[in-house]
């Protein structure tokens, strides 16, 4: 049972569920009048998002096992629960499952899935040490599921999906910079050139805030362009207020402990943003 628990933790199921759900959201935004004919694509899309995210988490922990021994010693690999080779084999299996369901959806989706996987592997193998460019690669992986869902449902990228994907990219970049504050000690020891390592925690907090607020500034555009209904407004207001409050708190206190709390809060605001776009698609 401990071994099974280790594999589940390695996958980060909450992240996987969110990315699978993001594919469905992208599809629902692109095609609000969902028909029974689209449900197979939605189901395959969810599985693709879930499996490839799980694979990326396992690959990330495989390459991060030395850093995690400092920053997160209780994770499955540094704790000894899962061996590095076992994690890599598990990642290969998950990747194959994700590619298979992508192919069953469409050729276009299969290509997007391969691109998403290549972006993440690039980040894990060579991009992570670069700092901000690496943050951009991670955020690209967060934004792609929405685009994938749009292509799966409508065979094109709709404007409302593109706007939300941009908001996801910006807010997640802020979150990755915030994470750099949390991981400062281990990153510095392993020459990971995050903004916090290169310029200090205060500068990193300011940069993270700029990305959070950039996402906030984008949020009214779907409403102004009449791409969403009135139901969109209350939830996106909660999202915006949450991001603004988180930015203010981070600027006030950019310690490791507070940055860790802010990182968790931003994930919550991201969920509210997801819900805002989902209910906003209802006319």
Backbone as a ProteinNet text record, in pm:
[ID]
protein_1_A
[PRIMARY]
XXXXXXXXXXXXXXXXXXXXXXXXXXXXXXXXXXXXXXXXXXXXXXXXXXXXXXXXXXXXXXXXXXXXXXXXXXXXXXXXXXXXXXXXXXXXXXXXXXXXXXXXXXXXXXXXXXXXXXXXXXXXXXXXXXXXXXXXXXXXXXXXXXXXXXXXXXXXXXXXXXXXXXXXXXXXXXXXXXXXXXXXXXXXXXXXXXXXXXXXXXXXXXXXXXXXXXXXXXXXXXXXXXXXXXXXXXXXXXXXXXXXXXXXXXXXXXXXXXXXXXXXXXXXXXXXXXXXXXXXXXX
[TERTIARY]
82.1	0	85.5	198.8	287.8	340.5	372.5	422.7	316.7	193.1	83.1	62.4	67.3	54.6	164.9	285	397.3	373.8	322	293.2	183	82.7	-26.7	25.9	108.1	167.3	258.1	327.8	416.5	339	215.6	132	77.6	68	0.1	-143.6	-232.4	-367	-446.9	-432.1	-507.7	-466.4	-335.2	-287.6	-340	-340	-386.5	-534.6	-614.2	-757.5	-782.2	-704.4	-722.3	-689.8	-583.3	-546.7	-644.9	-693.8	-797.4	-923.8	-960.5	-1077.3	-1056	-931	-900	-928.6	-900.9	-931.4	-1082.4	-1160.4	-1306.2	-1355.2	-1296.4	-1334.8	-1304.7	-1186.4	-1152.3	-1251.4	-1293.2	-1391.4	-1527.9	-1568.7	-1700	-1705.8	-1595	-1591.1	-1597.1	-1532.6	-1530.3	-1663.5	-1733.6	-1860.6	-1959.3	-2021.6	-2112.6	-2230.8	-2281.5	-2393.5	-2340.1	-2303.7	-2239.8	-2341.6	-2305.5	-2390.7	-2329.6	-2411.2	-2361.7	-2243.8	-2240.9	-2133.2	-1996.7	-1995.1	-1867.8	-1815.9	-1901.6	-1860.4	-1741.3	-1730.9	-1609.4	-1481	-1486.1	-1369.1	-1338	-1442.1	-1422.4	-1361	-1410.5	-1359.5	-1214.1	-1187.6	-1048.9	-959.1	-1011	-933	-898.7	-996.7	-971.5	-862	-872.5	-772.6	-635.3	-630.2	-502.2	-441	-520.6	-470.4	-424.6	-502.4	-469.4	-338.8	-330.1	-214.7	-85.1	-91.3	31.4	77.9	-17.5	21.3	86.8	27.4	85.5	225.7	241.8	373.7	474.5	430.3	521.4	561.3	468.5	501.6	605.4	589.3	684.2	821.8	823.5	950.3	1017.9	938.2	990.9	1055.5	987.2	1042.4	1166.6	1171.9	1291	1413	1397.3	1510	1538.5	1437.3	1452.1	1489.2	1521.4	1537.7	1649.2	1754	1862.9	1819.4	1753.5	1704.3	1597.1	1507.9	1400.2	1452.6	1570.4	1629.6	1655.2	1667.1	1686.6	1553.5	1481	1358.8	1237.9	1221.1	1101.9	1142.9	1212.6	1266.9	1160.8	1035.6	930.3	863.5	902.3	843.8	885.3	809.3	830.2	972.2	1040.8	1175	1280.1	1295.3	1399.3	1374.6	1247.9	1218.4	1250.7	1277.2	1310.6	1191	1072.2	951.2	943.8	982.6	985.6	1127.8	1179.4	1313.8	1311.3	1421.4	1424.9	1387.6	1438.2	1407	1258.8	1200.3	1058	974.2	1016.8	945.1	953.1	1070.1	1087.7	1003.8	1000.7	919.5	771	729.8	591.9	555.5	648.3	626	610.2	688.3	679.2	543.1	496.4	364.6	254	258.6	157.6	159.3	278.8	291	226.7	251.6	192.8	40.7	-14.4	-159.6	-214.6	-145.9	-190.3	-186	-80.8	-69.3	-175.7	-206.2	-305.4	-442.6	-485.2	-616.9	-618	-503.5	-495.3	-513.9	-451.8	-464.5	-608	-675.7	-815	-907	-862.4	-942.9	-933.1	-812.1	-789.2	-638.9	-600.4	-459	-408.1	-490.7	-451.4	-424.7	-511.6	-493.7	-369.2	-342	-221.6	-97	-96.4	17.9	33	-78.2	-72.2	-20.8	-64.1	-18.8	132	182.1	327.5	403.1	350.4	415.2	418.4	303.9	296.3	397.8	407.3	501.2	645.4	676.1	811.9	847.8	749.7	774.2	810.9	735.3	763.4	897.4	926.6	1054.5	1170.5	1152.4	1254.9	1276.5	1165.5	1175.5	1250.4	1210.9	1267.5	1415.6	1454.6	1592.2	1690	1648.3	1742.7	1687.9	1554.7	1496.7	1487.3	1481.6	1457.1	1565.4	1689.7	1800.7	1806.2	1726.8	1732.9	1653.2	1569.6	1492.7	1365.2	1354.8	1231.8	1191.9	1284.8	1244.5	1183.7	1235.9	1179.2	1038.4	1016.8	882.2	784.7	830.1	744.2	709	803.1	776.6	669.5	678.5	578.1	441.3	436.7	309.1	249.3	334.3	286.4	214.8	271.6	208.4	74.3	61.1	-65.2	-170.6	-127.5	-221.8	-266.2	-180.5	-209.1	-335.4	-366.8	-488.8	-616.1	-626	-745	-751	-636.2	-628.1	-657.1	-604.2	-629.9	-780	-847	-990.9	-1069.1	-1026.8	-1093.8	-1079.7	-959.8	-936.2	-1013.6	-1019.3	-1093	-1241.4	-1298	-1442.1	-1481.6	-1397.4	-1436.9	-1338	-1228.9	-1123.8	-1060.3	-1067.9	-1002.2	-992.6	-915.2	-900	-989.8	-1095	-1188.1	-1126.8	-1178.4	-1121.2	-1130.7	-1246.4	-1259.6	-1161.8	-1135.1	-1037.6	-897.3	-865.4	-732.6	-709.3	-812.9	-800	-777.4	-857.1	-839.7	-703.8	-659.4	-527.8	-418.3	-435.6	-339	-339.5	-459.9	-470.2	-404.6	-426.6	-365.1	-213	-164.6	-20	40.4	-23.1	30.7	26	-90.4	-103.3	-13.1	1.9	89.4	236.3	272.8	410.9	439.5	341.5	356.6	372.4	294	300.8	436.2	489.6	620.6	731.2	720.7	819.5	808.8	684.8	662.3	720.9	703.4	759.7	912	973.2	1117.4	1163.3	1077.4	1109.1	1106.7	1005.7	991.7	1112.4	1158.8	1264.7	1404.2	1418.4	1543.1	1666.7	1661.9	1781.3	1828.5	1736.1	1772.7	1812.2	1742	1773.9	1912.6	1945.7	2077.7	2187.9	2162.9	2262.8	2286.8	2185	2195.8	2204.1	2235.1	2257.6	2136.2	2016	1894.1	1871.3	1882	1885	1745.6	1668.9	1539.2	1559.9	1452.6	1462.6	1500.4	1448.5	1481.6	1630	1687.8	1831	1915.7	1878.3	1961.4	1948.5	1826.7	1803.5	1746.3	1716.6	1664.7	1514.4	1467.7	1325.2	1236.6	1281.3	1198.1	1171.8	1275.1	1259.1	1168.6	1185.1	1099.4	953.4	930.1	792.9	731.3	809.7	760.6	727.6	814.8	792	667.7	651.6	533.3	406.5	410.6	295.3	258.1	357.2	330.3	258.3	296.1	227.9	86.6	69.2	-65.8	-158.1	-108.5	-191.7	-217.4	-123.7	-145.2	-262.4	-272.9	-386.9	-516.7	-511.8	-630	-675.3	-581.7	-615.2	-679.3	-645.4	-705.1	-848	-880.7	-1006.8	-1133.3	-1140.4	-1265.3	-1288.3	-1184.7	-1195.7	-1305.8	-1318.8	-1427.7	-1565.9	-1586.2	-1714.9	-1735.2	-1628.9	-1638.3	-1661.6	-1609.9	-1627.5	-1753	-1830.8	-1955.3	-1930.6	-1819.5	-1785.6	-1840	-1884.7	-1937.2	-2065.2	-2140.4	-2265.4	-2239.1	-2344.9	-2335.8	-2289.9	-2315.6	-2275.9	-2123.7	-2052.6	-1906	-1856	-1928.1	-1877.6	-1849.7	-1944.4	-1917.4	-1794.2	-1779.1	-1666.4	-1533.1	-1533.1	-1407.4	-1368.4	-1468.3	-1438.4	-1369.3	-1418.1	-1353.5	-1209.1	-1190.5	-1056	-964.5	-1013.5	-932.2	-896.9	-997	-970.8	-871.3	-882.9	-790	-647.3	-631.4	-497.5	-438.2	-522.3	-474.4	-433.6	-518.2	-486.3	-359.3	-346.5	-227.4	-101.9	-112.5	0.8	42.3	-57.2	-30	37.4	-13	43.7	185.3	210.1	343.9	443.9	402.2	491.2	521.3	423.3	443	538.8	526.5	606.6	647.1	772.1	819.1	909.7	878.5	949.9	910	989.3	960.6	824.3	792.9	667.1	547.2	554.2	441	429.2	542	539.2	473.8	498.9	435.7	284.2	238.5	94	33.3	102	52.2	41.2	140.5	139.2	14.4	-25.2	-145.6	-271.6	-273.8	-389.8	-412.1	-303.2	-315	-378.6	-348	-411.8	-563.2	-605	-747.6	-812.5	-745.4	-801.4	-809.7	-717.5	-720.1	-845.6	-884.4	-1006.1	-1127.8	-1131.6	-1242.8	-1248	-1131.7	-1127.8	-1182.8	-1146.5	-1200.7	-1353.6	-1405.7	-1550	-1616.7	-1548.3	-1602.5	-1622.7	-1525.2	-1536.7	-1638.5	-1648.6	-1746.5	-1889.1	-1920.8	-2057.3	-2080.8	-1974.9	-1987.4	-2024	-1999.9	-2035.1	-2184.5	-2254.6	-2399.8	-2471.6	-2548.2	-2617.4	-2762.4
-121.2	0	126.2	122.2	237.7	269.4	163.4	181.3	246.5	197.4	254.9	400.8	429.5	568	655	598.9	673	708.5	612.3	638.9	744.2	737.1	835.7	974.4	984.2	1114.2	1165.4	1073.5	1110.9	1178.4	1133.3	1187.2	1326.3	1362.3	1485.5	1487.2	1400.8	1384.4	1513.1	1606	1731.3	1809.8	1817.8	1885.8	1816.8	1682.9	1604.9	1629.8	1630	1655.3	1795.1	1891.3	2028.8	2040.9	1974.7	1982.7	1906	1791.3	1719.9	1802.9	1867.2	1954	2074.5	2123.5	2238.4	2206.1	2082.7	2041.5	2049.1	1998.6	2003.2	2147	2232.5	2374.6	2438.6	2409.9	2463.1	2419.4	2293.1	2242.3	2304.3	2319.7	2378.2	2524.8	2596.2	2737.1	2750.6	2659.1	2665.5	2622.4	2531.2	2479.5	2465.4	2579.1	2575.2	2480.8	2467.7	2377.1	2235.8	2174.1	2042.3	1936.8	1860.8	1751.3	1619	1514.3	1381.6	1340.2	1391.3	1352.9	1400.4	1507	1562.1	1492.5	1419.6	1362.7	1267.3	1184.1	1100.7	1185	1295.5	1383.5	1444	1480.7	1537.6	1435.4	1312.7	1207.2	1175.2	1157.2	1132.8	1250.1	1371.9	1490.9	1497.6	1464.2	1463.1	1361.8	1242.4	1138.5	1181.7	1244.4	1293.3	1395.6	1494.9	1597.3	1537.6	1444.7	1380.5	1301.2	1215.9	1126	1201.1	1298.5	1370.8	1460.1	1512.3	1589	1497.1	1379.8	1283.2	1242.2	1220.7	1184	1296.3	1419.2	1532.8	1548.7	1522.5	1530.9	1425.2	1303.8	1196.1	1227.4	1278.8	1316.2	1427.9	1524.9	1637.2	1588.4	1496.8	1447	1360.8	1293.3	1214.2	1305.2	1413.9	1504.7	1593.9	1613.3	1701.3	1627.1	1498.9	1418.9	1471.1	1530.2	1583	1713.3	1800	1926.2	1899.9	1804.3	1772.3	1714.3	1653.4	1601.5	1714.8	1838	1956.5	2027.6	2054.5	2135.3	2057	1933.2	1852.4	1707.4	1681.4	1546.6	1438.2	1477.1	1377.6	1328.8	1382.4	1336.1	1191	1120.2	975.1	932.9	1004.7	961	991.3	1116.3	1140.3	1065.8	1033.3	957.9	809.7	763.3	623.5	534.7	591.8	512.7	461.2	546	509	526.9	424.7	433.9	520.7	590.6	677.1	605.1	483.8	409	370.6	343.3	311	433.3	549.7	673.4	700.7	676.8	700.3	602.9	477.2	377.7	411.5	457.7	498.8	616.6	710.6	827.3	785.9	689.7	641.5	577.4	498.6	435.3	541.2	639.9	745.2	825.4	850.4	924	847.4	717.6	634.4	636.8	631.5	637.3	771.1	878.5	1010.7	1029.9	983.3	994.3	910.3	795.2	706.5	772.6	832.2	897.1	1024	1091.1	1209	1168.4	1058.1	1009.1	968.5	910.9	871.2	992.1	1107.9	1230.1	1287	1317.7	1367.1	1379	1389.9	1407.8	1540	1644.9	1776.9	1770.8	1702.7	1689	1607.3	1506.4	1424.5	1511.1	1598.7	1688.5	1784.8	1841.8	1933.7	1862.5	1738.7	1661.3	1638.2	1607.4	1586.7	1716.1	1828.1	1957.4	1990	1968.6	1995.9	1911.4	1783.5	1693.9	1738.5	1779.9	1825.9	1953.8	2042.9	2166.7	2134.6	2043.7	2012.4	1939.9	1846.1	1775	1873	1969.8	2072.9	2150.8	2184.6	2256.7	2172.5	2047.6	1961.4	1934.3	1912.9	1871.3	1988.3	2096.8	2207.5	2344	2356.7	2489.3	2531.1	2435.6	2469.4	2558	2531.5	2608.7	2751.1	2780.6	2912.9	3018.1	2978.6	3076.5	3117.1	3244.6	3296.9	3226.3	3199.8	3122.9	2987.6	2924.8	2798.9	2817	2927.7	2959.9	2973.2	3034.9	3051.3	2915.2	2822.8	2689.2	2616.6	2627	2564.5	2625.2	2757.9	2826.4	2792.2	2767.3	2721.6	2588.1	2500.3	2369.8	2384.2	2485.8	2509.4	2564.6	2647.9	2711.7	2618	2525.9	2439.6	2354.9	2298.7	2216.9	2287.9	2417.2	2491.5	2498.8	2522.4	2526.4	2387.6	2285.8	2147.5	2119.1	2158.4	2134.9	2206.3	2328.1	2403.9	2333.9	2285	2213.9	2081.8	2013	1886.2	1906.4	2018.7	2041	2113.4	2208.9	2294.5	2292.3	2218.9	2210.4	2346.1	2438.4	2568.4	2628.5	2736.2	2802.7	2925.9	2921	3033	3146.6	3270.3	3387.7	3381.4	3337.9	3332.7	3233.1	3125.6	3026.6	3085.9	3159.7	3220.9	3321.3	3399.5	3498.2	3427.4	3323.2	3252.4	3184.4	3125.9	3061.9	3164.4	3287.2	3393.9	3430	3436.7	3464.2	3352.9	3229.7	3116.4	3123.4	3160.7	3172.6	3277.1	3393.9	3503.7	3472.5	3426.7	3399.7	3284.5	3183.8	3072.5	3112.9	3204.3	3254.1	3324.1	3403.9	3465.9	3362.3	3255.7	3149	3077.2	3055.4	2989.9	3076.9	3208.2	3299.3	3296.8	3293.3	3282.1	3152.1	3044.3	2914.6	2923.1	3006.7	3024.8	3082.2	3164.3	3216.7	3102.7	3015.3	2901.7	2808.7	2786	2687.8	2750.8	2869.2	2945.6	2867.9	2804.8	2738.4	2625.4	2537.3	2425.4	2470.5	2570.8	2620.8	2684.6	2760.1	2824.3	2718.8	2614	2508	2432.9	2429.7	2355.5	2446.7	2573.8	2670	2685.2	2683.3	2709.3	2859.8	2923.3	3068.9	3133.1	3109.3	3174.4	3323.3	3400.6	3542.9	3563.5	3477	3488.4	3463.8	3368.6	3338.8	3451.4	3500.9	3600.4	3740.8	3777.1	3916.3	3932.6	3823.3	3831.3	3814.6	3785.9	3757.6	3877.8	3998.1	4117.5	4140.9	4133.4	4152.4	4045	3921.5	3812.5	3838.5	3890.2	3921	4028.9	4130.5	4237.2	4181.2	4096.7	4037.8	3949.3	3869	3783	3867.4	3977	4067.1	4124.3	4161.9	4216.9	4116.3	3991	3887.4	3862.8	3861.1	3843.7	3956	4079.9	4194.5	4199.9	4150.8	4143.9	4052.4	3941.7	3851.5	3920.2	3997.5	4071.4	4170.6	4241.1	4340.5	4276.5	4149.4	4079.7	4033.7	4016.3	3950.8	4020.3	4153.6	4214	4195.9	4160.4	4157.9	4064.9	3942.2	3855.5	3918.8	3987.7	4053.9	4171.3	4251.7	4368.9	4329.1	4213.9	4166.4	4080.3	4070.9	3992.9	3844.9	3793.3	3652.5	3563	3624.6	3549.7	3616.5	3543.8	3597.4	3670.8	3726.7	3800.8	3711.6	3580.7	3487.6	3486	3530	3533.5	3632.2	3742.4	3856.2	3825.7	3770.4	3751.8	3667.1	3557.2	3467.5	3526.8	3601	3661	3776.6	3842.2	3946	3884	3767.2	3696.1	3662.1	3613.7	3580.4	3702	3813	3934.9	3988	3992.2	4039.4	3948.1	3818.3	3723.7	3744.5	3765.1	3787.4	3919.9	4023.6	4153.5	4143	4078.4	4061.9	3977.8	3871.5	3786	3864.7	3948.5	4032	4126.9	4191.4	4284.8	4213.9	4097	4021.4	3974.2	3936.5	3890.6	4005.1	4123.2	4238.9	4280.6	4262.1	4295.3	4198.5	4071.1	3967.2	3863	3869.3	3776.7	3668.9	3631.1	3520.6	3388.2	3285.6	3154.3	3102.3	3118.5	3066.4	3136.7	3267.7	3340.5	3313.9	3303	3272.9	3136.8	3042.3	2910.7	2923	3005.8	3027.4	3095.2	3196.2	3269.4	3176.1	3089.3	2993.3	2906	2864.4	2782.4	2864.2	2987.9	3073.5	3099.2	3120.3	3149	3031.3	2909.7	2791.9	2796.8	2843.2	2857.6	2961.7	3075.2	3179.2	3129	3042.4	2983.9	2897.3	2825.1	2744	2833.9	2946.2	3040.6	3094.1	3119.4	3168.1	3062.5	2937.1	2827.6	2826.3	2835.8	2834.1	2955.2	3070.2	3192.5	3173.9	3116.1	3096.7	2987.6	2887.6	2780.6	2835.1	2903.2	2956.4	3070.3	3138.7	3246.8	3199.3	3071	3014.4	2987.4	2991	2967.7	3097	3092.9	3213	3212.6
0	0	0	72.6	76.1	-63.4	-140	-275.7	-363.6	-353.2	-430.1	-393.3	-265.3	-218.8	-276.8	-287.8	-345	-490.5	-567.5	-708.8	-723.9	-637.3	-643.6	-611.1	-508.5	-472.7	-583.2	-648.8	-759	-871.4	-893.3	-1000.8	-969.7	-840.5	-798.5	-853	-802.8	-859.8	-872.8	-778.1	-786.7	-911	-935.5	-1056.8	-1182.5	-1179.3	-1295.1	-1321.6	-1214.1	-1228.2	-1284.4	-1237.4	-1285.6	-1434.2	-1477.8	-1618.9	-1706.8	-1656.1	-1730.3	-1740.3	-1629	-1627.4	-1718.9	-1726.1	-1812.2	-1958.9	-1999.2	-2136.7	-2161.3	-2065.1	-2078.6	-2082.3	-1997.8	-1997.5	-2132.9	-2186.2	-2318.6	-2424.1	-2417.7	-2512.9	-2492.7	-2365	-2335.6	-2376.1	-2358	-2398.3	-2550	-2619.2	-2765.6	-2825.6	-2754.5	-2805.8	-2691.3	-2646.9	-2531.7	-2550	-2672	-2697.7	-2718.2	-2605.6	-2611.8	-2655.2	-2754.5	-2801.9	-2760.3	-2768.8	-2730.9	-2818.1	-2940.3	-3032.1	-2983.1	-2899.2	-2852.3	-2726.7	-2657.4	-2529.8	-2540.3	-2643	-2652.9	-2658.5	-2732.6	-2740.1	-2604.2	-2528.4	-2396.5	-2300.9	-2307.8	-2219.7	-2254.5	-2384	-2426.7	-2388.7	-2404.5	-2371.8	-2224.2	-2140.1	-1995.7	-1961.7	-2018.4	-1990.9	-2039.8	-2156.9	-2209.2	-2115.3	-2075.1	-1983.7	-1851.9	-1798.7	-1670.9	-1682.7	-1784.1	-1796.7	-1827.1	-1917.1	-1952.1	-1837.8	-1760.3	-1641.8	-1539.5	-1518.4	-1425	-1470.2	-1600.9	-1654.5	-1630.8	-1653.9	-1636.6	-1490.4	-1397.1	-1255.1	-1217.1	-1271.6	-1242.1	-1301.1	-1424.7	-1488.3	-1409.3	-1366.5	-1289.8	-1159.9	-1089.8	-964	-986.8	-1101.7	-1135.2	-1150.1	-1225.4	-1248.1	-1126.5	-1042	-925.9	-798.5	-809.2	-688.3	-597.3	-653.7	-569.9	-503.3	-582.9	-527.3	-421.6	-450	-356.7	-225.3	-230.2	-106.8	-7.8	-61.6	23	48	-63.4	-54	-4.9	-55.5	-24.8	2.9	114.8	141.7	160.9	182.6	205	77	-38.1	-163.6	-190.6	-275.2	-291.2	-326	-415.1	-455.6	-349.5	-302.4	-200.9	-69.6	-40.5	82.7	68.4	-56.1	-80.5	-108.3	-107.8	-130	-274.1	-369.1	-510.9	-562.4	-630.6	-687.1	-812.9	-843.6	-961.4	-1091.2	-1111.1	-1233.9	-1239	-1124.5	-1119.2	-1158.2	-1112.1	-1145.7	-1295.3	-1355.1	-1498.6	-1580.6	-1540.9	-1611.7	-1600.4	-1484.6	-1462.6	-1553	-1567.7	-1653.3	-1799.7	-1843.5	-1981.9	-2006.6	-1910.4	-1921.6	-1929.4	-1843.9	-1841.4	-1971.6	-2023.4	-2149.3	-2264.2	-2269.5	-2375.2	-2368.2	-2247.8	-2230.8	-2278.8	-2243.8	-2284.3	-2434.5	-2497.8	-2644	-2713.9	-2658	-2719.4	-2723.1	-2611.5	-2608.9	-2693.8	-2704.4	-2791.6	-2937.2	-2976.6	-3113	-3144.2	-3043.1	-3061.2	-3077.5	-3030	-3041.9	-3182.8	-3227.1	-3362.7	-3385.9	-3511	-3544.2	-3489.8	-3500.2	-3448.7	-3298.6	-3226.4	-3082	-3049.1	-3129.2	-3109.4	-3124.2	-3224.7	-3247.3	-3129.7	-3082.8	-2969.4	-2844.9	-2823.2	-2707.7	-2713.2	-2830.4	-2846.1	-2817.9	-2870.2	-2847.2	-2698	-2630	-2486.2	-2409.6	-2445.9	-2379.5	-2404	-2526.4	-2560.4	-2485.2	-2469.9	-2395.3	-2251.3	-2190.9	-2051.1	-2035.9	-2124	-2114.9	-2134.2	-2224.3	-2244	-2114.7	-2049.8	-1921.8	-1818.8	-1804.9	-1700.2	-1722	-1848	-1876.6	-1889.2	-1954.5	-1976.6	-1936.8	-1929.4	-1907.5	-1762.9	-1670.9	-1531.5	-1473	-1509	-1453.4	-1506.8	-1612.2	-1675.6	-1601.4	-1505.9	-1431.1	-1501.6	-1537.6	-1596.5	-1726.1	-1820.1	-1939	-1902.4	-1799	-1752.7	-1697.7	-1626.3	-1577.2	-1693.3	-1802.1	-1920.3	-1981.8	-1980.3	-2034.7	-1952.7	-1819.7	-1733.9	-1758.9	-1769.4	-1791.1	-1927	-2024.6	-2155.2	-2140.8	-2058.5	-2035.4	-1963.9	-1879.4	-1809.3	-1904.8	-2000.1	-2092.7	-2205.5	-2245.1	-2359.5	-2343.4	-2224.6	-2215	-2260.2	-2236.1	-2279.4	-2432	-2492.3	-2638	-2695	-2629.2	-2670.7	-2670.4	-2562.2	-2551.7	-2660.2	-2693.6	-2799.2	-2933.4	-2961.9	-3087.4	-3090.1	-2975.3	-2968.7	-2995.8	-2946.6	-2958.6	-3086.4	-3129.5	-3241.7	-3357.1	-3340.4	-3441.6	-3471.2	-3375	-3384.9	-3245	-3232	-3103.1	-3101	-3018.8	-3009	-2926.4	-2946.7	-2880.8	-2729.7	-2676.7	-2530.9	-2469.8	-2541.4	-2494.2	-2495.5	-2600.7	-2611.6	-2498.9	-2465.3	-2357.1	-2224.6	-2199.2	-2072.7	-2066.5	-2176.8	-2179.2	-2148.1	-2196.8	-2168.9	-2020.6	-1961.6	-1817.9	-1736.6	-1778.1	-1709.1	-1719.7	-1837.9	-1858.8	-1765	-1757.7	-1677.5	-1527.9	-1479.9	-1336.5	-1294.2	-1378.4	-1342.2	-1343.9	-1433.5	-1432.5	-1299.8	-1253.4	-1122.3	-1012.3	-1023	-921.9	-926.3	-1046.5	-1058.5	-1000.1	-1019.3	-960.7	-808.7	-758.4	-614.2	-560.9	-635.9	-597.2	-587.3	-670.8	-665.4	-532.2	-469.9	-336.7	-235.1	-247.3	-156.2	-167.1	-289	-315.6	-321.8	-268.7	-283.7	-240.1	-124.2	-69.3	-160.5	-197.2	-283.6	-422.7	-476.2	-610.1	-613.7	-509.2	-503.8	-495.1	-417	-401.3	-530.5	-617.4	-743	-865.2	-842.8	-951.1	-1042.7	-984.6	-1059.6	-1057.9	-1173.8	-1179.6	-1182	-1076.7	-1065	-1034.7	-1046.8	-1014.7	-868.4	-780.7	-638.8	-613.7	-685	-669.9	-727.7	-844.6	-913.7	-854.7	-815.9	-775.8	-635.7	-568.8	-432.6	-425.4	-305	-285.3	-315	-277.9	-298.3	-446.5	-527.6	-672.5	-731.2	-684.2	-731.2	-694.6	-574.2	-530.8	-619.1	-653.9	-742.4	-880.3	-933.7	-1066	-1065	-960	-949.2	-946.3	-873.2	-863	-999.2	-1077.8	-1211.5	-1299.9	-1289.3	-1368.7	-1317.1	-1183.8	-1128.4	-1174.6	-1166.7	-1204	-1354.4	-1434.4	-1579.5	-1611.8	-1537.5	-1556	-1515.9	-1409.5	-1364.2	-1471.7	-1534.2	-1636.4	-1759.9	-1785.2	-1899.9	-1872.5	-1745.1	-1709.3	-1760.2	-1771.7	-1820.6	-1970.9	-2045.7	-2191.8	-2242	-2189.9	-2239.4	-2221.1	-2108.2	-2083.3	-2178.9	-2197.3	-2285.2	-2430.9	-2470.4	-2608.1	-2623.6	-2515.9	-2517.4	-2550.9	-2498.2	-2520.5	-2410	-2300.8	-2186.9	-2137.6	-2057.1	-2002.3	-1871.1	-1815	-1688.4	-1573.2	-1583.9	-1478.5	-1457.6	-1558	-1552.1	-1446.6	-1430.8	-1353.9	-1205.8	-1128.2	-984.9	-954.5	-1027.6	-1000.2	-1044.7	-1153.7	-1198.2	-1105.7	-1044.2	-945.2	-824	-780.7	-670	-707.4	-829.7	-877.5	-873.8	-928.8	-935.8	-797.7	-708.8	-572.5	-501.4	-526.6	-466.4	-514.2	-644.7	-699.5	-652	-643.6	-595.4	-448.4	-366.7	-224.6	-206.4	-284	-274.6	-311.8	-413.7	-455.2	-343.4	-282.2	-172.8	-56.2	-19.4	92.2	61.8	-62.7	-101.6	-96.7	-139.9	-135.7	8	95.9	237.2	306	269.2	334.9	231.5	185.9	83.5	143.7	268.3	331.7	266.3	291.3	233.1	278.1	406.3	460	396.6	385.5	327.1	177.8	109.1	-34.7	-58.8	29.3	17	31	125.8	143.1	20.9	-30.7	-147.9	-267.6	-283.4	-394.1	-389.2	-269.7	-253.6	-280.8	-234.3	-256.8	-405.6	-478.2	-621.9	-694.5	-650.7	-710	-686.7	-570.8	-540.6	-631.7	-652	-740.3	-884.1	-920	-1053.7	-1072	-966.7	-972	-990.1	-918.7	-934.6	-1078	-1136.5	-1274.6	-1370.2	-1346.8	-1427	-1420.7	-1299	-1280.8	-1347.6	-1340.6	-1401.9	-1551.8	-1619	-1762.6	-1796.6	-1708.9	-1734.3	-1725.6	-1615.5	-1601	-1699.3	-1738.1	-1835.3	-1973.4	-1998.7	-2128.9	-2139.7	-2023.1	-2021.7	-2060.5	-2165.6	-2215.5	-2171.5
[MASK]
+++++++++++++++++++++++++++++++++++++++++++++++++++++++++++++++++++++++++++++++++++++++++++++++++++++++++++++++++++++++++++++++++++++++++++++++++++++++++++++++++++++++++++++++++++++++++++++++++++++++++++++++++++++++++++++++++++++++++++++++++++++++++++++++++++++++++++++++++++++++++++

